[in-house]
Amino acid sequence: MDQCARCGFDYRLDAAEGAGSAISAGAGRLADLLTQTGVDLRTRRAPDRWSPLEYGCHVRDVLLVQRERVLAARRIERPTFEPMGRDERVDLDGYAEQDPAAVGRQLRDAAAMLVNVFARLGPDEWERTMQYSYPVAMERSLRWVAEHTEHEVQHHLLDVREQLA
């Protein structure tokens, strides 16, 4: 995937070192939306879309999972990862029942933790690879992981904004 048709995100591997600031900013904007009062964050507006709170939980978990994957790729030559179970987590972790303010705080913390790991990558480490399972199984560089994570944040921020509009 070079560009997302839905949100317009462009995968620019040469800009991966800057993904951290965009991830932090996007996670912060999403956290702000989840801390609004008087807004229904738990209800799904359509059967095929998660609620704003569920999207927030998903993004939080993506940030945490990606952090662990990047750390592993720094230690292990070409690690392979199982899918994170994105759809299963919604029910298994009770996304819709979680406290929106807590999820907002966790989003900011997860983004800071991941950004710290990206900031510690040396120039040659951005080229390290892992076997990534989404959208299809293939070898991906840490540059791609950074860009893909930035895309996840931007894309789901759009999902939440559309529902709250």
N, C-alpha and C positions, 0 to 999 in steps of 0.2 A: 504494500500500500504506500503510495507516494503522497496522496492527498485524500482527505476525507470529503466525500461529496456532501455529506450532511452538515458538517460544521465548518468546512473550509480549511481545516488544519493542513499545513504542508509539512511533511517530514523532511527536514533539512539536517542531514547528518553532520554537515560541516558546522552547524550551530549548536550541537549537542551540549557543549560546555556551558552554554547560557540557559539551558533548560531549567536549572534549579531555581532561578529567580522567577521564571514564569510559573513553575509548579507552586512555589510559595505564594505568589500573588493570587493565582487561581484558587488554591485551597483556602486562602484567607477570604476571598469573595464568597466562596461557597459556605464557609463557616458563618459569615455575616448573614447570609440568607437563612441559615438554619437557626439563628438566634433571634429571629424576628418574633415578636409576640402577636397574638391574635390572628395567626395564620395557620391554616390546616396543613401540616407538613407530613402527616401520616397516611392520608388517603391517596389512593391511586386514581388519577384522573382518567385513565384508560386501562383496559384489562391487559394490554401488552406493554405497559410502561410501569416502572416502579414509582413509588411516591418520592417526593423531594427528600424525605428523611432516609429512605432506602438508598437513593442515589448517593447521599452524603456518606452513609455507612460503607457503601461499595467503594467510593473513592478513598476513604480512610484505609480500608483493607488493601486496596491496590497499592497505595503508598507503602504500607508496611511490608507487603509481600515483595514488592520490587526492591526494597531496601535489602531484604534478606537474600534475594537473588543476586544483587550486585555484590554484596559482601562475599557470597559463595563463589562468584566468578573471579574474584580477586584471589581466592585461596585454591581453587580447584581448576584444573585445565578443562575447558569445555563442559561444564556441568549440564545436567539435564534436569528439568523441573516438571513436575506434574502440574496440570492446570489448577488454578486456585479454587475452583468450585464456585464460581461467581453466582450462579443461580441458586445453588444449594445453600449458600451462606445466608441468603435473605431469610429463610425460615430457620435454619439451624442456629443462627446467632440472634434471631428475633429482631431484625433491623427496625421494623415498624414500631416496636415497643420501646426502643431506646430513647434516652433523654436527649432531645435536640441540642441543648446547650453543651452537654458532655460530648456529643459527637462533634460539635463545632470546635471545641477545645482539642479533642483528639485529632481532628483533621489538621489543625495548625501544628500540633506536636509531630504527627507523622510526616508532614511535609518537611519540617525542620530536620528531622532525623534522616530522611532520604537525601535532602539537599547537602547535609554534612558529608554523607558518604560520597556523593558526586564530587563535592569540592575537594575531597582527598585523593581523587584519581589523578595519577600522573599522566603525562601526555601519551605514553605508550599503552597505558591501561585502558584507555577508551576503545582500543581496538580488540581487547579481550572478547571472547565469544562464549555463548551459552546456547544450548539447545532450547529454543523457546517454542511453546506449544500453541500460541495464538497469533493470528487467526488460523494458521496452519503450522504444523511442526517444521521448523527450520532453524538453522544456525543464525544467530543474531549477535551483533556487536553491542557493547555497552552504550555506544552512541545511539543505536536504534532504541535500546531500552529507555534511555533518557527522553528521546523524542516521543516514543510511544506513551510514556507516562505523562508527559506534558499534554499529549493529545487526549488521554483519558480524562484528565482534569478539565481541560477546556470543553470537551464534548459533553461531559456530564454536568458541567456548570450551565451549559446551554439547555440541557434537558430540564434542569431545575428552574431556570429562569422562565422557560416557556410555560411550565406548569403554574408558576406563581404570578404570571402576567394577568 
